[in-house]
């Protein structure tokens, strides 16, 4: 199924200080397609049951850490980018490692910077 936030495009437009930029969607991570999270069954929350005292039970609700509370995860593809649409490239800057995002060859999406 397509991502609801980016409508399956993999890119979202962010407006800040009168300037618009395009970034990869944070829900589908640039893939455009998502599937239900198997950890929370698409709900976005996990429930933990614990015994407080004799006979008393307490339920703790917390956001799912796998899907970050969205209920969906990016659909995995067989590629170097694992379906994200970008890869991390390591370069060296002044003797220190520097990481940048580069578009993957399997996706033809252009991001304006």
Rosetta blueprint (number, residue, H / E / L):
1 X L
2 X E
3 X L
4 X L
5 X L
6 X L
7 X L
8 X L
9 X L
10 X L
11 X E
12 X E
13 X E
14 X E
15 X E
16 X E
17 X L
18 X L
19 X E
20 X E
21 X E
22 X E
23 X E
24 X E
25 X L
26 X L
27 X L
28 X L
29 X L
30 X L
31 X L
32 X L
33 X E
34 X E
35 X E
36 X E
37 X L
38 X L
39 X L
40 X L
41 X L
42 X L
43 X L
44 X L
45 X E
46 X E
47 X E
48 X E
49 X E
50 X E
51 X E
52 X E
53 X E
54 X L
55 X L
56 X E
57 X E
58 X E
59 X E
60 X E
61 X E
62 X E
63 X E
64 X L
65 X L
66 X L
67 X L
68 X L
69 X L
70 X L
71 X L
72 X E
73 X E
74 X E
75 X L
76 X L
77 X L
78 X L
79 X L
80 X L
81 X L
82 X L
83 X L
84 X L
85 X L
86 X E
87 X E
88 X E
89 X E
90 X E
91 X E
92 X E
93 X E
94 X L
95 X L
96 X E
97 X E
98 X E
99 X E
100 X E
101 X E
102 X E
103 X E
104 X L
105 X L
106 X L
107 X L
108 X L
109 X L
110 X L
111 X L
112 X L
113 X L
